[in-house]
């Protein structure tokens, strides 16, 4: 049996937080290890708790939830941050989150099944961005200075297999699909992706796709999936 996904839930609406935590605790593969309702409490939690996924409300009583994301990723670079918000948000805000290393962005209007799918997806290393926002976010990422010189130089450091994996990411393929195509295990795909991120000096697969597009790396299909 695979290990449980340890989740920290941060939201300043206590009724919503309790309902969400109850829903997650009913899942056989998810453990809610801590909750918090403010930036201050969340910062203490991420300092003292071992977890795999941070489910984070973006607006915490007027404070910026990305402060918590920044601290969590600084202390635990391997964890996945999934942002929840009451609004669709702007491309600029999502780009800021992705550059920081956030792996997912969802509104609170999504269904429970979609949220659970996103939690499990980011825990596997995937990136979840709403389809209607994905194109704009990729364009913004590609045009920003972060996709320029120092990141593009990393393309030359990629091995031939890493370039294959990167091309699959550009195609929008999930990591499971990449493994099937290349006849390797999901763990091997994960290792390749982590190496790609390190060499390109980015924090997420989506940012790597932006750099790849800037460098002219292409796959066999257009990017249509919301999971990369």
N, CA and C atoms as a LAMMPS dump frame, in Angstrom:
ITEM: TIMESTEP
0
ITEM: NUMBER OF ATOMS
684
ITEM: BOX BOUNDS ff ff ff
-5.0000000000000000e+02 5.0000000000000000e+02
-5.0000000000000000e+02 5.0000000000000000e+02
-5.0000000000000000e+02 5.0000000000000000e+02
ITEM: ATOMS id mol type element x y z
1 1 1 N 0.846 -1.195 0
2 1 2 C 0 0 0
3 1 3 C 0.886 1.252 0
4 2 1 N 0.635 2.216 -0.915
5 2 2 C 1.459 3.428 -0.957
6 2 3 C 1.277 4.244 0.308
7 3 1 N 2.269 5.035 0.678
8 3 2 C 2.148 5.853 1.888
9 3 3 C 1.042 6.881 1.757
10 4 1 N 0.459 7.248 2.888
11 4 2 C -0.581 8.268 2.885
12 4 3 C 0.001 9.629 2.526
13 5 1 N -0.823 10.466 1.937
14 5 2 C -0.444 11.848 1.632
15 5 3 C -0.741 12.686 2.868
16 6 1 N 0.292 13.266 3.436
17 6 2 C 0.123 14.096 4.639
18 6 3 C -0.174 15.534 4.206
19 7 1 N -1.336 16.026 4.635
20 7 2 C -1.808 17.328 4.172
21 7 3 C -1.941 18.306 5.332
22 8 1 N -1.475 19.53 5.114
23 8 2 C -1.734 20.665 6.004
24 8 3 C -2.747 21.558 5.307
25 9 1 N -3.819 21.931 6.008
26 9 2 C -4.867 22.772 5.442
27 9 3 C -4.853 24.123 6.148
28 10 1 N -4.777 25.203 5.35
29 10 2 C -4.753 26.563 5.903
30 10 3 C -5.875 27.358 5.266
31 11 1 N -6.816 27.838 6.093
32 11 2 C -7.927 28.65 5.607
33 11 3 C -8.49 29.448 6.781
34 12 1 N -8.817 30.724 6.535
35 12 2 C -9.278 31.559 7.638
36 12 3 C -10.786 31.465 7.887
37 13 1 N -11.51 30.702 7.061
38 13 2 C -12.93 30.46 7.305
39 13 3 C -13.065 29.124 8.03
40 14 1 N -13.312 29.175 9.335
41 14 2 C -13.231 27.971 10.151
42 14 3 C -14.257 26.914 9.756
43 15 1 N -15.462 27.332 9.381
44 15 2 C -16.485 26.366 8.992
45 15 3 C -16.042 25.626 7.727
46 16 1 N -15.539 26.396 6.745
47 16 2 C -15.029 25.788 5.503
48 16 3 C -13.846 24.891 5.813
49 17 1 N -12.957 25.356 6.667
50 17 2 C -11.772 24.578 7.031
51 17 3 C -12.161 23.248 7.659
52 18 1 N -13.112 23.29 8.611
53 18 2 C -13.536 22.061 9.289
54 18 3 C -14.187 21.09 8.308
55 19 1 N -15.031 21.632 7.414
56 19 2 C -15.704 20.769 6.44
57 19 3 C -14.696 20.14 5.478
58 20 1 N -13.722 20.938 5.052
59 20 2 C -12.709 20.443 4.131
60 20 3 C -11.848 19.379 4.8
61 21 1 N -11.432 19.65 6.03
62 21 2 C -10.602 18.683 6.757
63 21 3 C -11.356 17.377 6.967
64 22 1 N -12.662 17.465 7.259
65 22 2 C -13.473 16.261 7.443
66 22 3 C -13.545 15.456 6.156
67 23 1 N -13.732 16.164 5.032
68 23 2 C -13.784 15.493 3.73
69 23 3 C -12.476 14.77 3.434
70 24 1 N -11.372 15.432 3.704
71 24 2 C -10.067 14.829 3.423
72 24 3 C -9.796 13.633 4.327
73 25 1 N -10.208 13.724 5.58
74 25 2 C -9.965 12.628 6.524
75 25 3 C -10.765 11.38 6.173
76 26 1 N -11.79 11.532 5.367
77 26 2 C -12.58 10.376 4.946
78 26 3 C -11.894 9.589 3.835
79 27 1 N -10.828 10.151 3.27
80 27 2 C -10.114 9.494 2.177
81 27 3 C -9.089 8.513 2.74
82 28 1 N -9.07 7.296 2.209
83 28 2 C -8.165 6.278 2.775
84 28 3 C -6.684 6.563 2.567
85 29 1 N -6.365 7.45 1.603
86 29 2 C -4.958 7.702 1.293
87 29 3 C -4.484 9.083 1.735
88 30 1 N -5.298 9.793 2.509
89 30 2 C -4.945 11.158 2.913
90 30 3 C -5.029 11.301 4.421
91 31 1 N -4.009 11.891 5.012
92 31 2 C -4.003 12.232 6.434
93 31 3 C -3.896 13.745 6.587
94 32 1 N -4.83 14.364 7.3
95 32 2 C -4.721 15.78 7.628
96 32 3 C -3.908 15.872 8.912
97 33 1 N -2.684 16.359 8.789
98 33 2 C -1.767 16.342 9.93
99 33 3 C -1.804 17.633 10.724
100 34 1 N -2.346 18.712 10.132
101 34 2 C -2.443 19.977 10.854
102 34 3 C -3.349 20.927 10.084
103 35 1 N -3.932 21.886 10.818
104 35 2 C -4.72 22.953 10.203
105 35 3 C -4.312 24.277 10.838
106 36 1 N -4.6 25.365 10.129
107 36 2 C -4.302 26.701 10.649
108 36 3 C -5.266 27.687 10.019
109 37 1 N -5.538 28.784 10.734
110 37 2 C -6.504 29.777 10.245
111 37 3 C -5.888 31.152 10.03
112 38 1 N -4.592 31.29 10.203
113 38 2 C -3.934 32.587 10.017
114 38 3 C -2.521 32.378 9.5
115 39 1 N -1.937 33.443 8.97
116 39 2 C -0.559 33.374 8.504
117 39 3 C 0.371 32.998 9.647
118 40 1 N 0.194 33.632 10.797
119 40 2 C 1.086 33.357 11.93
120 40 3 C 1.01 31.891 12.349
121 41 1 N -0.216 31.373 12.483
122 41 2 C -0.367 29.978 12.887
123 41 3 C 0.181 29.043 11.817
124 42 1 N -0.039 29.386 10.548
125 42 2 C 0.446 28.544 9.458
126 42 3 C 1.969 28.503 9.423
127 43 1 N 2.6 29.63 9.678
128 43 2 C 4.066 29.667 9.693
129 43 3 C 4.628 28.754 10.777
130 44 1 N 3.954 28.71 11.931
131 44 2 C 4.389 27.803 13.001
132 44 3 C 4.222 26.351 12.565
133 45 1 N 3.097 26.071 11.904
134 45 2 C 2.832 24.701 11.472
135 45 3 C 3.882 24.219 10.488
136 46 1 N 4.207 25.031 9.482
137 46 2 C 5.16 24.569 8.465
138 46 3 C 6.569 24.433 9.034
139 47 1 N 6.831 25.114 10.146
140 47 2 C 8.124 24.964 10.81
141 47 3 C 8.209 23.645 11.565
142 48 1 N 7.072 23.217 12.148
143 48 2 C 7.104 22.114 13.106
144 48 3 C 6.497 20.812 12.618
145 49 1 N 5.947 20.781 11.411
146 49 2 C 5.181 19.625 10.962
147 49 3 C 5.795 19.002 9.711
148 50 1 N 5.797 17.682 9.658
149 50 2 C 6.204 16.966 8.448
150 50 3 C 4.96 16.753 7.585
151 51 1 N 5.015 17.158 6.329
152 51 2 C 3.841 17.041 5.466
153 51 3 C 4.28 16.918 4.016
154 52 1 N 3.321 16.533 3.157
155 52 2 C 3.589 16.358 1.732
156 52 3 C 2.92 17.422 0.879
157 53 1 N 1.712 17.847 1.28
158 53 2 C 0.943 18.826 0.522
159 53 3 C 0.445 19.917 1.455
160 54 1 N 0.627 21.163 1.038
161 54 2 C 0.072 22.312 1.752
162 54 3 C -1.099 22.84 0.943
163 55 1 N -2.313 22.701 1.481
164 55 2 C -3.521 23.212 0.842
165 55 3 C -3.774 24.583 1.453
166 56 1 N -3.548 25.632 0.668
167 56 2 C -3.376 26.974 1.211
168 56 3 C -4.356 27.978 0.633
169 57 1 N -5.155 28.589 1.493
170 57 2 C -6.007 29.704 1.092
171 57 3 C -5.103 30.887 0.765
172 58 1 N -5.361 31.541 -0.363
173 58 2 C -4.486 32.628 -0.802
174 58 3 C -4.66 33.882 0.04
175 59 1 N -5.884 34.156 0.464
176 59 2 C -6.176 35.378 1.222
177 59 3 C -6.573 35 2.643
178 60 1 N -5.69 35.27 3.57
179 60 2 C -5.904 34.899 4.965
180 60 3 C -6.151 36.148 5.8
181 61 1 N -7.43 36.481 5.978
182 61 2 C -7.815 37.651 6.771
183 61 3 C -7.065 38.901 6.301
184 62 1 N -6.986 39.061 4.976
185 62 2 C -6.326 40.236 4.415
186 62 3 C -4.834 40.094 4.26
187 63 1 N -4.261 38.986 4.719
188 63 2 C -2.821 38.757 4.576
189 63 3 C -2.562 37.858 3.367
190 64 1 N -1.355 37.925 2.872
191 64 2 C -0.98 37.193 1.662
192 64 3 C -0.579 35.767 2
193 65 1 N -1.366 34.797 1.515
194 65 2 C -1.058 33.406 1.777
195 65 3 C 0.245 32.949 1.167
196 66 1 N 0.718 33.652 0.128
197 66 2 C 1.983 33.26 -0.487
198 66 3 C 3.165 33.417 0.475
199 67 1 N 2.996 34.205 1.528
200 67 2 C 4.034 34.279 2.561
201 67 3 C 4.246 32.912 3.19
202 68 1 N 3.145 32.198 3.393
203 68 2 C 3.23 30.854 3.967
204 68 3 C 3.854 29.903 2.956
205 69 1 N 3.44 30.03 1.689
206 69 2 C 4.016 29.179 0.645
207 69 3 C 5.52 29.378 0.549
208 70 1 N 5.957 30.624 0.596
209 70 2 C 7.384 30.925 0.486
210 70 3 C 8.166 30.277 1.629
211 71 1 N 7.639 30.386 2.842
212 71 2 C 8.315 29.81 4.003
213 71 3 C 8.309 28.282 3.921
214 72 1 N 7.166 27.72 3.514
215 72 2 C 7.065 26.262 3.437
216 72 3 C 8.058 25.699 2.43
217 73 1 N 8.149 26.327 1.261
218 73 2 C 9.042 25.829 0.212
219 73 3 C 10.503 26.098 0.54
220 74 1 N 10.743 27.132 1.325
221 74 2 C 12.109 27.395 1.77
222 74 3 C 12.568 26.32 2.749
223 75 1 N 11.666 25.932 3.656
224 75 2 C 12.002 24.927 4.663
225 75 3 C 11.915 23.504 4.119
226 76 1 N 10.954 23.282 3.212
227 76 2 C 10.701 21.938 2.699
228 76 3 C 10.542 21.991 1.181
229 77 1 N 11.621 22.103 0.423
230 77 2 C 11.522 22.263 -1.041
231 77 3 C 10.794 21.123 -1.738
232 78 1 N 10.713 19.967 -1.072
233 78 2 C 10.108 18.803 -1.719
234 78 3 C 8.585 18.781 -1.601
235 79 1 N 7.997 19.638 -0.755
236 79 2 C 6.549 19.576 -0.569
237 79 3 C 5.819 20.233 -1.741
238 80 1 N 4.543 19.908 -1.867
239 80 2 C 3.704 20.491 -2.911
240 80 3 C 2.75 21.497 -2.286
241 81 1 N 2.666 22.673 -2.888
242 81 2 C 1.726 23.7 -2.423
243 81 3 C 0.606 23.815 -3.445
244 82 1 N -0.63 23.671 -2.967
245 82 2 C -1.825 23.816 -3.787
246 82 3 C -2.631 24.979 -3.23
247 83 1 N -2.723 26.05 -3.999
248 83 2 C -3.424 27.257 -3.566
249 83 3 C -4.914 27.127 -3.853
250 84 1 N -5.736 27.548 -2.899
251 84 2 C -7.169 27.677 -3.123
252 84 3 C -7.548 29.141 -2.95
253 85 1 N -8.472 29.611 -3.757
254 85 2 C -8.857 31.009 -3.693
255 85 3 C -10.336 31.169 -4.023
256 86 1 N -10.917 32.251 -3.521
257 86 2 C -12.327 32.504 -3.767
258 86 3 C -12.6 33.101 -5.121
259 87 1 N -11.551 33.5 -5.85
260 87 2 C -11.726 34.095 -7.174
261 87 3 C -10.805 33.41 -8.162
262 88 1 N -11.021 33.668 -9.453
263 88 2 C -10.185 33.047 -10.483
264 88 3 C -8.743 33.534 -10.423
265 89 1 N -8.552 34.779 -9.943
266 89 2 C -7.213 35.332 -9.871
267 89 3 C -6.745 35.875 -11.214
268 90 1 N -5.612 36.535 -11.195
269 90 2 C -5.05 37.108 -12.416
270 90 3 C -3.856 36.294 -12.87
271 91 1 N -3.541 36.399 -14.156
272 91 2 C -2.357 35.702 -14.666
273 91 3 C -1.119 36.1 -13.879
274 92 1 N -1.006 37.387 -13.568
275 92 2 C 0.176 37.873 -12.859
276 92 3 C 0.307 37.217 -11.49
277 93 1 N -0.821 37.063 -10.792
278 93 2 C -0.795 36.449 -9.461
279 93 3 C -0.42 34.976 -9.557
280 94 1 N -0.967 34.303 -10.555
281 94 2 C -0.66 32.891 -10.716
282 94 3 C 0.796 32.705 -11.127
283 95 1 N 1.285 33.568 -12.018
284 95 2 C 2.683 33.505 -12.43
285 95 3 C 3.594 33.683 -11.221
286 96 1 N 3.266 34.636 -10.355
287 96 2 C 4.049 34.85 -9.131
288 96 3 C 4.085 33.585 -8.294
289 97 1 N 2.931 32.928 -8.181
290 97 2 C 2.85 31.702 -7.39
291 97 3 C 3.677 30.585 -8.021
292 98 1 N 3.565 30.421 -9.34
293 98 2 C 4.306 29.362 -10.037
294 98 3 C 5.807 29.592 -9.938
295 99 1 N 6.232 30.846 -10.094
296 99 2 C 7.662 31.158 -9.968
297 99 3 C 8.176 30.823 -8.574
298 100 1 N 7.295 30.972 -7.587
299 100 2 C 7.671 30.672 -6.212
300 100 3 C 7.825 29.169 -6.006
301 101 1 N 7.125 28.385 -6.824
302 101 2 C 7.186 26.939 -6.683
303 101 3 C 5.855 26.291 -6.387
304 102 1 N 4.771 27.095 -6.356
305 102 2 C 3.434 26.552 -6.14
306 102 3 C 3.069 25.632 -7.301
307 103 1 N 2.52 24.461 -7.011
308 103 2 C 2.221 23.47 -8.051
309 103 3 C 0.769 23.498 -8.512
310 104 1 N -0.116 24.135 -7.752
311 104 2 C -1.516 24.096 -8.148
312 104 3 C -2.277 25.329 -7.726
313 105 1 N -3.325 25.633 -8.485
314 105 2 C -4.16 26.81 -8.249
315 105 3 C -5.595 26.417 -8.546
316 106 1 N -6.465 26.475 -7.545
317 106 2 C -7.858 26.086 -7.743
318 106 3 C -8.78 27.052 -7.013
319 107 1 N -9.967 27.287 -7.596
320 107 2 C -10.961 28.095 -6.904
321 107 3 C -11.737 27.198 -5.938
322 108 1 N -12.366 27.834 -4.958
323 108 2 C -13.129 27.076 -3.969
324 108 3 C -14.462 26.59 -4.513
325 109 1 N -14.738 26.892 -5.776
326 109 2 C -15.986 26.436 -6.382
327 109 3 C -15.837 25.066 -7.04
328 110 1 N -14.632 24.502 -7.035
329 110 2 C -14.434 23.203 -7.671
330 110 3 C -15.13 22.115 -6.865
331 111 1 N -15.397 21.007 -7.506
332 111 2 C -16.017 19.884 -6.814
333 111 3 C -15.004 19.198 -5.903
334 112 1 N -15.523 18.445 -4.946
335 112 2 C -14.642 17.718 -4.032
336 112 3 C -13.775 16.728 -4.795
337 113 1 N -14.347 16.079 -5.809
338 113 2 C -13.566 15.098 -6.577
339 113 3 C -12.429 15.764 -7.338
340 114 1 N -12.688 16.98 -7.879
341 114 2 C -11.619 17.703 -8.586
342 114 3 C -10.513 18.115 -7.616
343 115 1 N -10.903 18.549 -6.427
344 115 2 C -9.91 18.945 -5.434
345 115 3 C -9.067 17.747 -5.002
346 116 1 N -9.716 16.617 -4.774
347 116 2 C -8.983 15.417 -4.379
348 116 3 C -8.026 14.976 -5.484
349 117 1 N -8.478 15.074 -6.729
350 117 2 C -7.614 14.734 -7.858
351 117 3 C -6.392 15.652 -7.899
352 118 1 N -6.622 16.954 -7.631
353 118 2 C -5.514 17.903 -7.644
354 118 3 C -4.527 17.616 -6.516
355 119 1 N -5.04 17.304 -5.329
356 119 2 C -4.164 16.997 -4.194
357 119 3 C -3.29 15.792 -4.519
358 120 1 N -3.915 14.751 -5.056
359 120 2 C -3.146 13.55 -5.397
360 120 3 C -2.169 13.834 -6.54
361 121 1 N -2.59 14.694 -7.466
362 121 2 C -1.725 15.033 -8.588
363 121 3 C -0.488 15.803 -8.164
364 122 1 N -0.671 16.849 -7.358
365 122 2 C 0.504 17.626 -6.935
366 122 3 C 1.407 16.792 -6.044
367 123 1 N 0.817 15.854 -5.292
368 123 2 C 1.636 14.957 -4.464
369 123 3 C 2.523 14.076 -5.342
370 124 1 N 2.052 13.783 -6.572
371 124 2 C 2.852 13 -7.523
372 124 3 C 3.851 13.862 -8.286
373 125 1 N 3.797 15.185 -8.062
374 125 2 C 4.724 16.074 -8.746
375 125 3 C 4.13 16.809 -9.924
376 126 1 N 2.815 16.646 -10.164
377 126 2 C 2.17 17.324 -11.277
378 126 3 C 1.846 18.773 -10.922
379 127 1 N 1.567 19.565 -11.952
380 127 2 C 1.141 20.952 -11.772
381 127 3 C -0.308 21.073 -12.242
382 128 1 N -1.146 21.676 -11.429
383 128 2 C -2.566 21.822 -11.766
384 128 3 C -2.933 23.304 -11.831
385 129 1 N -3.226 23.762 -13.043
386 129 2 C -3.669 25.13 -13.29
387 129 3 C -4.956 25.047 -14.108
388 130 1 N -5.986 25.856 -13.791
389 130 2 C -7.225 25.816 -14.583
390 130 3 C -6.948 25.995 -16.067
391 131 1 N -7.629 25.195 -16.896
392 131 2 C -7.378 25.205 -18.332
393 131 3 C -7.57 26.587 -18.937
394 132 1 N -8.564 27.337 -18.428
395 132 2 C -8.841 28.652 -19.006
396 132 3 C -7.758 29.681 -18.689
397 133 1 N -6.889 29.367 -17.732
398 133 2 C -5.816 30.285 -17.354
399 133 3 C -4.454 29.826 -17.865
400 134 1 N -4.372 28.572 -18.302
401 134 2 C -3.074 27.97 -18.592
402 134 3 C -2.317 28.686 -19.703
403 135 1 N -3.001 29.001 -20.8
404 135 2 C -2.32 29.635 -21.939
405 135 3 C -1.745 30.987 -21.553
406 136 1 N -2.543 31.798 -20.859
407 136 2 C -2.071 33.117 -20.446
408 136 3 C -0.901 33.041 -19.494
409 137 1 N -0.944 32.079 -18.58
410 137 2 C 0.154 31.915 -17.63
411 137 3 C 1.43 31.507 -18.343
412 138 1 N 1.331 30.569 -19.286
413 138 2 C 2.515 30.141 -20.034
414 138 3 C 3.109 31.287 -20.843
415 139 1 N 2.244 32.103 -21.451
416 139 2 C 2.74 33.247 -22.218
417 139 3 C 3.469 34.223 -21.314
418 140 1 N 2.886 34.486 -20.138
419 140 2 C 3.518 35.416 -19.2
420 140 3 C 4.847 34.881 -18.72
421 141 1 N 4.894 33.597 -18.405
422 141 2 C 6.143 32.99 -17.957
423 141 3 C 7.213 33.047 -19.036
424 142 1 N 6.828 32.779 -20.274
425 142 2 C 7.785 32.757 -21.378
426 142 3 C 8.374 34.126 -21.665
427 143 1 N 7.596 35.179 -21.382
428 143 2 C 8.024 36.529 -21.71
429 143 3 C 8.784 37.204 -20.577
430 144 1 N 8.804 36.579 -19.411
431 144 2 C 9.46 37.204 -18.266
432 144 3 C 10.957 36.953 -18.274
433 145 1 N 11.73 37.838 -17.617
434 145 2 C 13.191 37.675 -17.579
435 145 3 C 13.634 36.337 -17.024
436 146 1 N 12.797 35.709 -16.142
437 146 2 C 13.222 34.448 -15.541
438 146 3 C 13.424 33.359 -16.59
439 147 1 N 12.797 33.527 -17.768
440 147 2 C 12.938 32.507 -18.816
441 147 3 C 14.074 32.844 -19.76
442 148 1 N 14.868 33.833 -19.399
443 148 2 C 15.926 34.298 -20.28
444 148 3 C 17.246 33.586 -19.992
445 149 1 N 18.34 34.307 -20.173
446 149 2 C 19.693 33.757 -20.247
447 149 3 C 20.02 32.615 -19.289
448 150 1 N 19.985 32.859 -17.978
449 150 2 C 20.488 31.839 -17.054
450 150 3 C 19.658 30.568 -17.116
451 151 1 N 18.349 30.676 -17.419
452 151 2 C 17.507 29.501 -17.51
453 151 3 C 17.688 28.79 -18.85
454 152 1 N 17.82 29.576 -19.91
455 152 2 C 17.996 28.977 -21.231
456 152 3 C 19.323 28.241 -21.344
457 153 1 N 20.327 28.715 -20.613
458 153 2 C 21.632 28.04 -20.647
459 153 3 C 21.516 26.599 -20.168
460 154 1 N 20.573 26.356 -19.273
461 154 2 C 20.407 25.01 -18.737
462 154 3 C 19.937 24.008 -19.762
463 155 1 N 19.315 24.462 -20.841
464 155 2 C 18.856 23.558 -21.895
465 155 3 C 20.017 22.739 -22.44
466 156 1 N 21.183 23.372 -22.606
467 156 2 C 22.353 22.682 -23.157
468 156 3 C 22.896 21.617 -22.206
469 157 1 N 22.521 21.692 -20.929
470 157 2 C 23.015 20.727 -19.947
471 157 3 C 22.146 19.476 -19.877
472 158 1 N 20.976 19.504 -20.515
473 158 2 C 20.065 18.37 -20.425
474 158 3 C 20.577 17.19 -21.247
475 159 1 N 20.387 16.003 -20.706
476 159 2 C 20.72 14.797 -21.454
477 159 3 C 19.652 14.565 -22.533
478 160 1 N 19.92 13.638 -23.447
479 160 2 C 18.946 13.348 -24.496
480 160 3 C 17.644 12.83 -23.909
481 161 1 N 17.711 12.005 -22.859
482 161 2 C 16.49 11.501 -22.239
483 161 3 C 15.738 12.634 -21.533
484 162 1 N 16.481 13.537 -20.888
485 162 2 C 15.822 14.669 -20.234
486 162 3 C 15.127 15.573 -21.255
487 163 1 N 15.736 15.728 -22.427
488 163 2 C 15.087 16.506 -23.492
489 163 3 C 13.816 15.814 -23.967
490 164 1 N 13.834 14.479 -24.007
491 164 2 C 12.624 13.736 -24.364
492 164 3 C 11.528 13.986 -23.337
493 165 1 N 11.895 13.92 -22.07
494 165 2 C 10.925 14.145 -21.002
495 165 3 C 10.392 15.575 -21.063
496 166 1 N 11.291 16.531 -21.29
497 166 2 C 10.869 17.923 -21.387
498 166 3 C 9.906 18.114 -22.557
499 167 1 N 10.191 17.471 -23.685
500 167 2 C 9.289 17.55 -24.82
501 167 3 C 7.913 16.997 -24.49
502 168 1 N 7.875 15.927 -23.698
503 168 2 C 6.594 15.362 -23.268
504 168 3 C 5.842 16.337 -22.36
505 169 1 N 6.582 17.028 -21.499
506 169 2 C 5.945 18.037 -20.648
507 169 3 C 5.368 19.161 -21.492
508 170 1 N 6.107 19.572 -22.529
509 170 2 C 5.6 20.6 -23.439
510 170 3 C 4.303 20.125 -24.097
511 171 1 N 4.22 18.827 -24.359
512 171 2 C 3.004 18.257 -24.938
513 171 3 C 1.847 18.228 -23.946
514 172 1 N 2.144 18.464 -22.658
515 172 2 C 1.091 18.41 -21.65
516 172 3 C 0.838 17.025 -21.111
517 173 1 N 1.78 16.116 -21.311
518 173 2 C 1.591 14.737 -20.857
519 173 3 C 1.786 14.629 -19.349
520 174 1 N 0.994 13.777 -18.723
521 174 2 C 1.161 13.494 -17.301
522 174 3 C 2.4 12.637 -17.116
523 175 1 N 2.866 12.549 -15.887
524 175 2 C 4.075 11.766 -15.645
525 175 3 C 3.83 10.278 -15.857
526 176 1 N 2.616 9.823 -15.566
527 176 2 C 2.291 8.428 -15.82
528 176 3 C 2.347 8.143 -17.324
529 177 1 N 1.811 9.066 -18.116
530 177 2 C 1.815 8.89 -19.57
531 177 3 C 3.241 8.928 -20.124
532 178 1 N 4.077 9.805 -19.555
533 178 2 C 5.481 9.867 -19.994
534 178 3 C 6.168 8.539 -19.716
535 179 1 N 5.918 7.981 -18.529
536 179 2 C 6.517 6.699 -18.18
537 179 3 C 6.121 5.599 -19.141
538 180 1 N 4.826 5.578 -19.523
539 180 2 C 4.355 4.56 -20.468
540 180 3 C 4.993 4.752 -21.839
541 181 1 N 5.092 6.015 -22.287
542 181 2 C 5.658 6.281 -23.602
543 181 3 C 7.135 5.899 -23.673
544 182 1 N 7.867 6.231 -22.613
545 182 2 C 9.315 6.008 -22.614
546 182 3 C 9.712 4.67 -21.985
547 183 1 N 8.692 3.912 -21.527
548 183 2 C 8.931 2.586 -20.936
549 183 3 C 9.841 2.662 -19.711
550 184 1 N 9.531 3.632 -18.845
551 184 2 C 10.261 3.77 -17.583
552 184 3 C 9.242 3.906 -16.455
553 185 1 N 9.703 3.73 -15.238
554 185 2 C 8.805 3.802 -14.078
555 185 3 C 8.473 5.25 -13.735
556 186 1 N 7.355 5.475 -13.025
557 186 2 C 7.022 6.837 -12.567
558 186 3 C 8.134 7.466 -11.737
559 187 1 N 8.818 6.65 -10.928
560 187 2 C 9.921 7.187 -10.124
561 187 3 C 11.068 7.679 -11.004
562 188 1 N 11.318 6.971 -12.098
563 188 2 C 12.368 7.403 -13.026
564 188 3 C 11.97 8.712 -13.692
565 189 1 N 10.7 8.838 -14.077
566 189 2 C 10.216 10.099 -14.665
567 189 3 C 10.388 11.231 -13.662
568 190 1 N 10.014 10.967 -12.418
569 190 2 C 10.147 11.995 -11.376
570 190 3 C 11.594 12.437 -11.231
571 191 1 N 12.518 11.484 -11.272
572 191 2 C 13.943 11.81 -11.155
573 191 3 C 14.39 12.689 -12.32
574 192 1 N 13.954 12.346 -13.53
575 192 2 C 14.304 13.147 -14.706
576 192 3 C 13.744 14.563 -14.579
577 193 1 N 12.5 14.675 -14.129
578 193 2 C 11.878 15.999 -14.01
579 193 3 C 12.619 16.839 -12.976
580 194 1 N 12.975 16.236 -11.857
581 194 2 C 13.703 16.989 -10.835
582 194 3 C 15.055 17.462 -11.366
583 195 1 N 15.707 16.628 -12.154
584 195 2 C 16.983 17.022 -12.754
585 195 3 C 16.786 18.171 -13.738
586 196 1 N 15.703 18.113 -14.514
587 196 2 C 15.396 19.189 -15.466
588 196 3 C 15.177 20.503 -14.72
589 197 1 N 14.392 20.459 -13.657
590 197 2 C 14.123 21.681 -12.893
591 197 3 C 15.417 22.255 -12.322
592 198 1 N 16.27 21.371 -11.828
593 198 2 C 17.54 21.826 -11.252
594 198 3 C 18.415 22.49 -12.316
595 199 1 N 18.524 21.861 -13.473
596 199 2 C 19.394 22.403 -14.522
597 199 3 C 18.846 23.69 -15.12
598 200 1 N 17.506 23.807 -15.19
599 200 2 C 16.904 25.027 -15.749
600 200 3 C 16.728 26.114 -14.692
601 201 1 N 16.985 25.772 -13.428
602 201 2 C 16.879 26.715 -12.31
603 201 3 C 15.46 27.275 -12.181
604 202 1 N 14.493 26.349 -12.246
605 202 2 C 13.093 26.72 -12.051
606 202 3 C 12.512 25.812 -10.979
607 203 1 N 11.292 26.156 -10.523
608 203 2 C 10.713 25.442 -9.386
609 203 3 C 9.527 24.564 -9.742
610 204 1 N 9.087 24.58 -10.98
611 204 2 C 7.932 23.769 -11.327
612 204 3 C 8.022 23.313 -12.778
613 205 1 N 7.274 22.241 -13.097
614 205 2 C 7.25 21.744 -14.471
615 205 3 C 6.675 22.782 -15.419
616 206 1 N 5.702 23.562 -14.927
617 206 2 C 5.101 24.589 -15.776
618 206 3 C 6.134 25.649 -16.161
619 207 1 N 6.955 26.058 -15.199
620 207 2 C 8.014 27.019 -15.507
621 207 3 C 9.034 26.413 -16.47
622 208 1 N 9.296 25.112 -16.324
623 208 2 C 10.209 24.443 -17.248
624 208 3 C 9.644 24.436 -18.663
625 209 1 N 8.336 24.234 -18.785
626 209 2 C 7.689 24.276 -20.099
627 209 3 C 7.847 25.653 -20.726
628 210 1 N 7.694 26.7 -19.899
629 210 2 C 7.851 28.067 -20.416
630 210 3 C 9.257 28.284 -20.956
631 211 1 N 10.275 27.814 -20.215
632 211 2 C 11.654 27.942 -20.67
633 211 3 C 11.856 27.141 -21.954
634 212 1 N 11.288 25.94 -22.001
635 212 2 C 11.429 25.083 -23.187
636 212 3 C 10.837 25.757 -24.417
637 213 1 N 9.676 26.36 -24.267
638 213 2 C 9.055 27.051 -25.396
639 213 3 C 9.909 28.222 -25.857
640 214 1 N 10.481 28.934 -24.895
641 214 2 C 11.354 30.06 -25.23
642 214 3 C 12.578 29.575 -25.998
643 215 1 N 13.041 28.374 -25.657
644 215 2 C 14.239 27.823 -26.287
645 215 3 C 13.921 27.085 -27.586
646 216 1 N 12.634 26.951 -27.907
647 216 2 C 12.266 26.275 -29.144
648 216 3 C 12.128 24.776 -29.024
649 217 1 N 12.118 24.259 -27.781
650 217 2 C 11.906 22.827 -27.578
651 217 3 C 10.431 22.536 -27.819
652 218 1 N 10.133 21.6 -28.701
653 218 2 C 8.742 21.289 -29.029
654 218 3 C 8.476 19.814 -28.848
655 219 1 N 7.202 19.499 -28.69
656 219 2 C 6.785 18.111 -28.617
657 219 3 C 5.951 17.782 -29.83
658 220 1 N 5.198 16.7 -29.751
659 220 2 C 4.436 16.243 -30.908
660 220 3 C 3.005 16.751 -30.921
661 221 1 N 2.598 17.441 -29.839
662 221 2 C 1.225 17.948 -29.778
663 221 3 C 1.209 19.245 -29.01
664 222 1 N 0.143 20.002 -29.132
665 222 2 C 0.017 21.254 -28.395
666 222 3 C -0.33 20.966 -26.955
667 223 1 N -0.028 21.902 -26.066
668 223 2 C -0.271 21.737 -24.637
669 223 3 C -1.731 22.025 -24.362
670 224 1 N -2.49 21 -24.005
671 224 2 C -3.91 21.187 -23.72
672 224 3 C -4.29 20.688 -22.35
673 225 1 N -3.461 19.861 -21.743
674 225 2 C -3.808 19.289 -20.463
675 225 3 C -3.593 20.295 -19.35
676 226 1 N -4.333 20.119 -18.238
677 226 2 C -4.146 20.969 -17.084
678 226 3 C -3.172 20.351 -16.096
679 227 1 N -2.61 19.2 -16.406
680 227 2 C -1.68 18.533 -15.512
681 227 3 C -0.358 18.332 -16.217
682 228 1 N 0.704 18.975 -15.684
683 228 2 C 2.018 18.792 -16.26
684 228 3 C 3.02 18.524 -15.171
